[in-house]
Amino acid sequence: MSNPFRHKAVSKIASFHHEHPSYRWWVLGNVLISTFMAVIESTVVNTAIPKMQAAFGTSLDIIEWVLTAFNLTFAVILPLSGWLADKIGYKRIFFLALALFTTGSFLCSLAWNETILIVFRVIQAAGGGMLQPVGMAIVLREFPPKQRGLALGFYGIAAAASISIGPSLGGFLADTFGWQSIFLINVPFGTLAMIATVLIQREYKNPKVGAFDFWGFITSAIFLVSLLLALADGNAGWNTGGWTSPFIITCFGIAAVSLAIFLLVEFRVEHPMMNLRLLGERNFGLSNLLIFFIGLVLMGSAFLFPVYLQGSLGYTAFQAGLIFLPMGFLQGFISPI
């Protein structure tokens, strides 16, 4: 995304030039602010769920899709973002992700019912799902091997903030300004991050990008959607048949078939969307398995605790969010170490 705005900025601020020693730290700051917004959005909504439920007069089965749709879209877009960045350019995709995320945030604040809010959350997550992996790739490219550990440590602090600051910030905003404010707060920061991206970052494309793994992407998306539908609606109020209803069994069946096809495709294509053979490396495979279980516990508790604390114990949204502060602060302290 070479443009006159960046050339003018470099002429006035020498450290914006990619050969300047401070340039990488400008890039890190730009990426951290953007990543912080995307990651924190996965938890900032949690403490406002009861208020949204009351405002729209809907059930918990429906309003939970405000979170589920975001995380599902986030997961589907995540593996696609790497290929897009290699093909189109890292700066372009990073800017596009910021634009989608910021626009989606603004639209969410205008939602007039739960269905429209869920649709707008999908737009928001489409941007957020690209921000995190592309941002990390940009940081790794700009920092030399000796400094990458430190840079990723700061990157980890931004991720830890989603656990500590997200629920408490969401609770404070929801209590003080209404649930719309948890989305509106992203708009000025997202706009500033887009301006910083245009002025600071240089463009990079991978000259050896492979063909797009279409079937790998499609089968992984079908697997995630069908599995999440089954898990989310197994005990839903409308599902009188429970876990043995035809709908749930069909969803699990589709998930199993699509997963099998996905694994077959990924092990056979020349340029897989996800190189699953990397999981065969002992340390890498075990690390991913542990992260999976940690995420399972953290994201589950981040949804259930605020609903229980506010609905059953009478906590305010802010008080419910404060429960998560110690966990996130400890994670943020350890990450750079």
Secondary structure, 3 states (H helix, E strand, C coil): CCCHHHHHHHHHCHHHCCCCCCHHHHHHHHHHHHHHHHHHHHHHCHHHHHHHHHHHCCCHHHHCHHHHHHHHHHHHHHHHHHHHHHHHCHHHHHHHHHHHHHHHHHHHHCCCCHHHHHHHHHHHHHHHHHHHHHHHHHHHHHCCHHHHHHHHHHHHHHHHHHHHHHHHHHHHHHHHHCCCHHHHCHHHHHHHHHHHHHHHCCCCCCCCCCCCCHHHHHHHHHHHHHHHHHHHHCCCCCCCCHHHCHHHHHHHHHHHHHHHHHHHHHHHCCCCCCCHHHHHCHHHHHHHHHHHHHHHHHHHHHHHHHHHHHHCCCCCHHHHHHCCHHHHHHHHHHCCC
